Amino acid sequence: MSDEITLLKEISRKLSQLIILFKMTKQEKIDEIGKQIKQDKVARSILKFADGSLSAKLLKDKVIKSAKVSEKTVENRIYELVDKGALIVNRKGRENYYENSGLYN
């Protein structure tokens, strides 16, 4: 195994440990936010479709159709979910793509 692969595996292990420690110290808050998200049909719909394969526009269109809400409502909820760490934003060219972080699953 090359030195680079060994180093990447060690970094991955350390990051996993940090995530575990973070969750241990913040689990109550994570659960509280997760409960709020699960009670919101728009947030649930966004997280359902946010697999990283849809541009922001396509994601919004799917959620608008699915949840029967306005574009502004979807945009606001996306911003809230990014802020809470439920969505990860990936930039590809001029487009944003959103992916469910899995933190609140």
Secondary structure as GFF3:
##gff-version 3
##sequence-region A 1 105
A	DSSP	alpha_helix	3	38	.	.	.	ID=ss1
A	DSSP	alpha_helix	41	49	.	.	.	ID=ss2
A	DSSP	beta_strand	51	55	.	.	.	ID=ss3
A	DSSP	alpha_helix	56	67	.	.	.	ID=ss4
A	DSSP	alpha_helix	71	83	.	.	.	ID=ss5
A	DSSP	beta_strand	87	92	.	.	.	ID=ss6
A	DSSP	beta_strand	95	100	.	.	.	ID=ss7
###
